[in-house]
């Protein structure tokens, strides 16, 4: 199954040549175990079988009652009508309950498996994925896989079983009527499948990608609205959104038209099958081979049977959508961790206690999918109490170095933490010792308190206020109304400098022995950059903490204890 990923492994048996998860493994993971699926399938057959039996028994009862037999002669039929009517409702309810429970349990395992696959490759292994596409695959497409047991397998098994039993039952009364019923079922189902294939298949497959593209376009338009308006490009982008909306509406209309055509086709098929049954049974009725009540029953049974079989085209359409969803999931979920990313060892070594020394010798690293190293043959030492600034032009590999230090990227060469090779350590444990404050810190759409507690959920309000004072946000927090003040979606209610200070406060709350500041002044006005950098370093520095500052802007010598310049260029 897709959720069987194990730490320290890079290869999978169920994988494609391009390294993506096998589509079949995704589909198998969406199917509940046999012991969980069988009760739902049996209940579905009983529910649909009760519907067919109800119509047949009712038709016989009405026709036989017209002959005015003794009432006791009709007792069994009356009881049968009531039993089948109640059974249809009860079995359908139980089938929905049991079937959805099994499907949701399988879906839970699949969703956990997908996220377990993504965790080792995030964030650097997903740099090329667009937000809308990724969200569609992880949310909508994973949810769509519940249709495999509920709208593909369940209707298929139910329709075929009930149709087969109905043909056998009709044959027991009249062979010609059974032949007409079988031919009517096959011709109607095949015709409906052909209509769906011609009209709806392309629409079924294209709807989800169009929704993802539309989501990407809307997200980009909303998040980049100021820039688009500033350069007069908002009209073009809005036109793109409207064009995608028109394409999506066109495909959904096509899908709805196909569904209506199929429904009409089954109605026509039921009518023609009824007429054919009447024609082929008329000679037998005239010769006394079958009675009047039996004739009525044989003529009306196709209506109920074809209503059950009408689920088959929907199952076919759902199968196309499920396959397309599985394919999109495989496109974003790797079967193995790329070689450029670290993996958790089978038996992680113990992380050294205290303030560790970082030592890099001959370190080379590259981004996933790129053959050219971003940094090459890098030597670096960082000891407790150091404040080291790493300088270099854009593309020199500064951010790459930061991601190597926190084990987002793997490396060639030697990287030791407290004398221990980081490849032998759990990457999560390394990140608890080496904390990264990113160039564009992410702030959650929550209060100041919740954004800080993310680092240490046991911290008291006093701890939070003290760490805010350390980074110069004490008065700012009180002016905003305290710790419950919101910061807005992605920190829209705070400035760039305030966001950097909040990010540093969050890092200090975790109290790491090594702190990496990646371009802390990138989103700050130039005239405020130096003072902010001095305040951040003053708050972060300590005798037991090493601080590495990555910056392309000059840093005064008074603020640091050493410098390292990267000369490489990506």
N, C-alpha and C positions, 0 to 999 in steps of 0.2 A: 504493500500500500504506500501511498504517497507520504503518509505520516511516519514511516519507519526509518527516517533519517537518523543516523547515529553519529555522535561526535567523533571527529578525527578521520572521517571517511570522505573521500572526494569522488569516488566512482559509484555508479549505480548500475545494476543489471537491467533495470527497466528504464532505459534512456535512449534517446535518439542520437544519431550521429552528430548533431549540432549541440549536444550537451543539454537539451531541454528534457523535461520530464515526459515520459511516454504518455500519450493521450489515453491509451488503454488502461494504464495504471490509475489515471484520474477517474475514468468511468467506472472501473471496478470499485474504487473507494467510495463512490456515490451509491452503490447498490448495497442495501442492508444484507446482513447474513441470512442464510436460508431459513434458519429457525425463527427469525423475526419476520421474514417476508411471507412465508407460507400461510400463516393465519390470515393475513390481509388478503392474499390471493384467494383463499378459500371463501372468506366472507364476501369478497367481490363477486365470485361465481354464484354464491347462494343468493345475494341480493338481486343480481340480474336474472338469475334463473327463476326467482320468485316473481319477478315482473312478467316474464314470459308465461309462467304457469298461471298467474293471476288472470291474464287476458284470455288464455285458452279455457280455463275453468269458467270464467264469467261468460264467455261466448257460449260454451256448451250449456251452462245453467239457464241462460236466457232463452236459448232456442228450445231446450227441453221443457222449460216451464210453459212455453206456448202450447205444448201438447197436453197440458193439464194432467200430468201423472200424479199418483199419490204423493203427498208432501214428504212422507218418510223416505220416498225414493230419491228425493233431492237433498236430503240432509247432509250426506257426505260432501256434496258439491258446495253447499252453503258454508259448511265448516272449512272446506278447502279455500274458498274465496277469502274468508276472514283470516285464515292462517297465512295465506300468501300475501295479503295486504299488509298485515302486521309484520310478517317476516321481511318483506322488502324494505320497510322503513328501519326496522331494528338492525338487520344485516348491513344496510347501507351506512347507518350511523357507526356501527362497530368497525366496519371496513375503513371508514374515514379516520376513526380514532386510532386503530391499530396501525394502519398504513402510514399515516402522518407521523406517528410516534417513531416507527422504525426508520422512516426517511429522515426525520430531523436528527435522530441519533447518528445515523450514517453521515449526515451533513455536518454535524458537530465534529466528528472525527476528521472529515475531509478538511474543514476549515482550520482546525488545529494543525493538521499536516501541512497545509499550504503556508501558514504563518511560520511553522517550524522550519520549513524550507527557506523562507525568505529571511529569517533572522540572521543566519550566518553571512548573507550577502549584502545586507543593509548596513550602511547607506551607500557605500561606494559601488556595489554591484548593481545598483538600480539607478545609476546616474542618468542613463539614457532613456528611462521610462517616463512617459508623460503622465501627469497626475490623473487626468481623466481616464486614460487607458488603464492605468494601474488600479484606480478605484473601481472601475467597471469590472475588471477581471476578478478582483478580490472580494467584491461585494455582490454585484448583480450577477456575474457569471457563476460564482460559487452557489448563490441562492438558486440559480436556474437549474443546477444539477439535481435538485430535488425532484424535478420533472421526470427524471429517468425512472425511478421506481413508481411514482405516482401517476404520471401521464403517458408513460411509454409501456413499461412492463405490465402494470396493473390492467389497463384497458386491453392490451394485446392478449394476455392470458385469459381474461374474463370473456372477451368477445369470441375468441376461437373456441373456448370450452363450451360456452353457452350455445353458440351456433352449431357446433358439432352435436351436442346433446339434443338440440331442437330438431335437427335433421333426422337423427336416429329415432326420436319420439314420433315425428310425423310419419316416417317410413313404417313404423309399427302399425299405423292406421291405414296409410295409403302410400305406396311406393311412388306413384306419379307425382303426388303433391310434394313428397320429399325431394324428388328430382328438381321440380320447379323452384322450390325454396333454395336448394343448394346453388342452382344456376343463377338465381336472382341475387343471392348473397355475393357470389364471386364476381359477377359482372358489375354490380353496383360498387363494390369495394375497389375493384381494379380501376373502374372509370373515375372514381373519386380520387384515387391515388395519382392517376395520370393528370387530372386537372390540377391537383396540388403541385405536382412536379413542374408543370408548365407555368403556372401562375404565381405560386406562393413560395417555392423553395428559395429563389434568389432573395425575396423579401425577408423570409425568416432568417437567413444567414446574414443579411446586411443591416438589419435593424440595430442589433447590439453595437457593431462598430460605429454606426452613424450616431448612436446615442453617446458613445465614448468621445467621438470627435466633437460633437456638439457641446459636451461637458467641458472638454479642453478649451474650446473656443470661448465659451461663456466665462470660465474661470480666468482665462487670460484677459478677456475684456474687462471683467470686474476688477481684477488685481492690477491691471496696467492702464486703468482708465485715464489717470492724470497724464501719463506719458503720451498716450494716444491722442488725447485732446490737445496737448501742448504742440504736437507735431502735425495736427490736422489729419491724423490717420484713423480717427474713431469711426468715420463714416464707412471706410473700406472694411474695417474689422466688423462693424455691425452688419454690413452687407454679407460678409462671410457667415456670420451667425445665422442670418435669415436664410441664406442659401442652404446651409446644413439642415435648418429646420424644415425647409420645403422638401428636401430630399427624404428626410425621415418621415414626414407626413405622407409623401408619395408612397413609400414602401409600406407604411402602416395601412394606408388605404388599399393598396394591392393585397395585403394580407387579409384584411377584412372582406374584400370582394371575393377572394378565394374561399374563405370560410362560408360566406353566404351561398356561393355556387355549390359547394359540397353539400351543404344542408338541403338545398333545393334538389340536388341530384339524388340524395338518399330518399327524399320524399317521393320523387318520381319513381325511383327504383322500388320503393315499397308498394306504390300503387300498381306498377306493372307486374310485380311479383304476385300481388293479390289477384290481379286479373288472370295471370297465367295459371295460378293455382285453381281458380274457379273453372277455367276452361278444361284443364286436364282432369279434374275430379268430376266434372259433369256427367261423363259417360258412366262412371262407377256409381254415382248417385242415382242415375236413371235406371240402372240395372239392379239396384238394391244392395250394392256392395258396401256402401256406407250410408249412415242415417243422416237425417237433416241436421241434428245437433253436431254430428261429427263434421259435416260439410262446413257449417258456420265456423267451427273451431279451426279447421284446416285453412280456411280462407283468411281468417283474422290473425293467425299466429305470425305470418311474415311481418306484420306491422310492428309487433313487439321485438321480434328477432332482429330486424333491420335497425331498430332504434338502438339496440345494444351494439350491433356491428358498426353503427355510425361513429363510434369512438375511435375506430381504426385510423381514419385519415388524420384525426387530431393527434393520435399517437405518432404517426409518421411525421407530421409537422413538428411535434415536440422533440422527436428524435433528431431532426436536422438542427434544431436550436440547441439541444444538449451537446451534440457533437461540436458545433461552432463554439459554444461556451468552453468546452473542454480544450479545444484547440487554442483559444485565447489564453486560458490559464497556463497551458504549457509554454506559451510564448513569453510569459513573464516569470514563471517559476522554474529555476534551474534544477536539473537533476543532480548536479554536483556543484560544490563550491569551486568557483574559478581558481586557478593556480595563483592569481594575484591577491587572493584574500586569505586571511588566516582561518584555521579550523581549531576547534577545541581538541586537545590531545586526549587519548583514551584514559590516561592516568595523569592528570595534571600534577605538577610539582607544587610544593608549598611556596607561597609567596613570602619573600623575606619581610621580616618585621622591621619597624623603625623607618627612618628616612633613607630610602635607597639611592644609590648612585646609578645614573644612566650612562652607559657607554656604548657608542656606535663605532664600528670599525668596518670600513669597506661596504657600507650599506648601499644597495641599489634597489629601487622600487619603481614599479610602473602601474598605471591604472588598468583595470580590467579591459581586455580587448585591444590594448595598445601595445605595439611591439617596442616602441622607443621608450627607454627609461625616463621617468620624470626627475629622478635624482640618481646619481651614480658615484660609487666609491666615496661615500660621505663618512667622515670621521667626526665624532662629537662626544664631548664629555659634559655631564651636568651633575653637580654634587649639591647636597643640602646647603642652603644659604646663597647659592648662585642666582644671579639675575642675568641671564644670557639673552641677548638680542640677536635674532637671525635676520639678516637683511638680504635683499636681492630684488632684482627687477621682476616685473610681472612675468610669470611663466618659468621662473628660476627653480621652482619646486618647493616653495615655502609651505604651502598647504599640504603638499605630498608628505613632507617631513612630519607635520603635525599629525596626519592620519597614520603614518607609520608608528609614531610614538604611542598613540592610543590604540593601536592594533586594529584599525579599520582596514589597513593595507598590510599585506605580507611583504617580505623583503628578502633579499639575498645579502649575504654577509653576516656580521655578528651584531646583535643587539641584546645587551644584558641589562637586567634590572636588579640591582643589589647583588651582582655577580652571578645571577641565574639567567640562563637563556630564556627569552620570552616565549620561544616556541614551545617550551615545556610547561608554560603556565596557561591557565584558563584566560582567554582574552577579556572576559568580563572582570576577572580579578585584576588584570593589568589596568583596566579603565577605572577601577576604584582607586588605584594608586596614582594614575596619571590622568588628570581631568582636563578636558579641552573646553575652552570658551571660544565658540566659533565666531567667525567674522560677522555673520548675521545671526545673532542668537535667536532661538525660537522661544517665544513666550506664548503660553496657552491662554485661551480666552476664558480666563478665570481671574480670581482676585490675586492681589499681591501675595497673600498668605499661601494660597495653593501653588503658585508658581515657585515659591521657596520650599515648601514642604515636599515638593517633588524630589529634592536632594536628600532630605532627612525627615521622614514623616513623624519621628518622635520629638521633633523640636518644639519647644514651647513658644508662646508669643514673645516672651522675654528674649529667647535666643534669636528670634527673627528680627526683633527691633535692634538688638545689639549688632547683628551682622549688617543691617541696613545703615546703622550709624558708621560702621567701619568703612563702607563704600561711599559715604556722603549722601545717603538718601533718607536720613532720619527725618529732617524737617520736611522734605518732599512728601514722605509718606503721611506725616501728620496733616499737611495741608490738603492732601487728597481725601482725607477722611479716615485714615488708618489702614490696617492690614486687609480690610475687606474691600478696598477700592479696586475696581476692575482695571485691567490693562488693555482690554480690547482684543479683537481677533488678530493673532500674530503680532501683538504689541502695538496696535495702531494708535492707542491713546497715550503712548509715551514716545519721547524723542529717542534718537539714535544713541546719544550718550547715556540716557537713563536706562535704555535697554541693555547696554553693555554693563552698567553698574549692577543691574538686577541679575544679569548672567553671572557676574563675578560674585555677587552675594550668594547666589545659589551654589556656586562652586566652593566658596569658603565654608558654607554650611556643611558640605560634605567633608571638609577638612582633609584634602588630599596632600600627600607629601610632595607631589610634582604637579605644577599647574602650567598649562600651555595656553597662552593668549594669542589667538590667531587674528591679526589685524584689528586690534581693539578700537582703533580710531577711524576705521574705514567709513563709518556712517556718521561721522562727527565733523562739524565745521572746522576748517584748518586752524583758525585762530584759537579754538578750544582743544585741539588735539593734544598738544604738549602737556597742558595742565591736567587734562583727563588721564593721560598716560601716567603722569607722575602720581596722581591720586590712586589709580588702579594698582600700580606697582607698590606704592606705600601700603595699601591695604592688604595686598597679597603676600608681600615679602615677609620672611621670618627666618630665624636661624635653622629651623628644621624643615623648611620648605624651599624647594628649587622652583624657580619661575623661568620659563622660556617664553620670550616675546617674539612673535613673528611680525615684522613690519617692513613696508617698503618706504616709509617715511622716516626721516632722521630721528634718532632717539638720543637725548643728551647723555654724555658720559656719566654724569652724576647719578643717573637713574639705574645704571647697570654695572655689573662687575666684569662683563666680557662681551665680545662680539664674535659673530661668525657670519661670513658672507657667502651666499650661494651664487655661483657664477654660471650654473647650467641654465639652459633655456629649452623649454619643451617645444 
